[in-house]
Every structure is written in structure tokens, then in C-alpha cells.
Amino acid sequence: MSEATTKSYKYRAFGVNIQSEFEIPEFLPAQFGAPDVTIQFGNIPSSLENPEKKGLRYQLAQQEFLLWLDNVAGYYVQNGNSVQIQKKDTSTMQEVRLFLAGLVFAALLHQRGVFALHANAIKNGNEAFLVCGNSGAGKSTLTREFLNAGYRLLSDDISVLEEHQGNIYVQPAFPFIKLWKDSMEHLELNEVGGAKLREQIDKYGFSLKNEFHDEMLPVKNIFALVPHNKPEYKREQLKGIEKFNTLKNHTYRFQFISNTTRPFHFELINKIATRIPVHRITRPQAPINTADLKDVIEELLE
């Protein structure tokens, strides 16, 4: 057995200690004894026995998740603590890591009974606020605007919320942000500073240094971005079932939650909904004006 196959790397992300067979440069290195999660290469099943749900590229059972991505890799997630990867010869390790840190970790976090919101988490003083929205809503572009103004990032795209001593906290993910090329042009960022994530798409990843906060913080507010075809901004503080449904609908990959875990997930949504204000901000569709949008959120934060 070669040295490369015996070496392991230790990281912390999303509130869990991770031991990986290969290097994940986007994650923060960590020191710990026993890992919460192990990641390794290996042959994985082509299908699950008696899956409760099947999608175009995935299958789901109670504590099993199988994902096959054409020309990239197959991923097999078990019991919230194990990821096995069967890499395709044609794929790059950057592609393998891209889907690992997104889709695959979403399934793993759901298996662990953790609430993962499709949101960016930003440090504001000794607290954090979250910006959630569907893909294309402007989360990352707006987040970069906040970072330019001296705020710091806890997570991009997936925000893990947990209860501690009666409060809701967000866990730091890793110091990395993804931006579409048109967002970079809007923010006057040079693509040379980022790595193109896949050859087929104009999306770039940027490593952060001093702009990342690596400790969990209590969550003060959640903002849901919704575009519309009008010139004005609209602000609404959500209540009741509308608030619950907004959190449910912005759960990261809600379809990856098994039927047995779903009641516990709804319980977590209820806890978050009763303790944290959720605002819906409806913004002009295009072009996105992140400076104005930042001002709107800062007014609500005050």
C-alpha cells in the first residue's frame, strides 16, 4: 500500500470533525482524536436495497444516500458519519470536492439530524445573520458586498443551525465563496483571483483569509431574498405558517431528508421559527444593486 493511500487529512467544517483520505484545501485544518466523519475512496453500490425515494441521479434510504454524477463520481453516504467516493477517471479532484462540499454534505448533515439552510451566514458584531434564497437570488453577490464593507463570512450556500443552551447558533463552514462570472463583473472582481469550479460553467471559487470567522455565533435574523419585476424594495416580517414554510422551502436539499428524519426536522424548524425573526426582502429582478440591498438589510439589523 502506497504512502498516498495511508495518509489522512483532518478538517473541521459545519460543526463536525472530518478525516479524509485526500486533501480538501477548501476546508480548515483541525486537530482532534476520533473523527465524526470519514471520507475515503472505494467501490460503492450501483443501487440501494429498498430505497424509499429515487431521483434522477440519487437514491435515499433511512441512513443511506447514493449519488451518481456523470463524468464526476459516485458518492455513498451512511449513518451521518461515512462518505465513500468512486471517482471517474475523466473528472478532476476539484469537481469531486465541489459536489462533496455541497450536495453530499447536505445529505450527510440531514442524516445527522442537523438543520441545513440554503443560506449564507455573515458575522455582525457578536452575532450572525443569514441570507437565504433560491439559486440566483443574489446571496453570494450580496455577501461579497458585505465582506467588502468589513463584515466576515461563516458560511456560503449551506448554513448549519444548532440549538445550544436555548439559543440558535450557526456553525462556520469553510473559508470559501462561489460567484458567477456576471456577479464578479458587477463587483469588479478579477477572475484571476479565483479558480474556475467546472469547465462547463462560468462559476469561480475564492478562498478567504481574514474575511472568515471560524467560531459559531448566535443567529439574530434571517433574511429571505425574492426577486420581482418592479423597481422598489419590499420588506415583510413573516409570521406563522408563512414563516415556517419559508424555512422549510429554503432547507438545503429538503428532498434528501428521509421519512424517518422528517418529523425531527420539522421540530427544528419550529424551534428556529419561534426564536428568530424572518424577513422577506423582495428586490428588483435586474440588474441587482447589492449596495442598495445591503442598505435595506442594515436598516433592519438596526
Disulfide bonds with the S-S distance in Angstrom:
none
